[in-house]
Amino acid sequence: ATWFNDDQQKWSKFKCFEGHKIEQLAATRLSIPSLLRTVRAIHAANPKVWVVVLGKYPQVWGHYTYGWFTEVNKVVREALASEPRTLFIDYYMPPDNVTHMYQ
């Protein structure tokens, strides 16, 4: 399952929200209940398994990390913090002008 594209509705002109403009953080808050249900369903099937949720990473030209982007990961990390055997993996991706790792 993925929560990655929930905050990307501007590209579709907010079709998923019947044209209503919902900003990235607000859309993420809509995603959290589904994400928690998914984690809990996995643990209901197997309480011994670890669930790993990957944080978002910048996909914009230059790989620049905007402030709202960092906040989205923070909100999701906090929502998952009390879930047993659940890890939120977040990482910093340096922008292109800092390193030559993107070729």
Disulfide bonds with the S-S distance in Angstrom:
none
